[in-house]
Amino acid sequence: MTVIVNPTDLTLASDEAYNGVQFKHDDGDITDVSVLLDLDMRTGTPISETGWLSGNTGGSYPGSLTGFQASNSDGNAVGSMRMMTVQLDLEAAAVEPLIITAGVSKILAILGTSMPLADKTLSVSFTNTGLDNGASAPTNDPSSGTLPCLLFHAEAAVDKVTVTFMCLG
């Protein structure tokens, strides 16, 4: 099912940045966006942890493999699959897009969602056809958008909604 948000119903957009990932949303409908988990699936460590790139600096390997000091100094080992958990507040009971304008090329799957509001439903879907409208809030436009987009829809306004998803960096 494709849902298109009418651009004339939108207010100004807000940007949220975290570890190179840029989120954009309608600042009247989505608030308090935060990233609870950002896990690099290639290394199994949080994206901000880079100790695995240090190789054998200052130590020695069994068998005297001196001189082996792996590093990612050329920047070629970037852009793997990552798992992210994002938390936000929904201020309305309507379809609300959260566009990712940088740092993610594609959303692959939604692994789980949570919402602390009893007896109400939450649905979260994704598309890779989100559209950045500049200073206006983003939309999910299947005809012309090219950006990853999470679509939230709850029965009521609710705080602390979470979604865990897999994406490509």
Summary of the structure (lengths in Angstrom):
residues: 169
radius of gyration: 19.0
end to end distance: 25.9
largest distance: 67.4
contacts: 506
relative contact order: 0.26
helix: 4%
strand: 50%
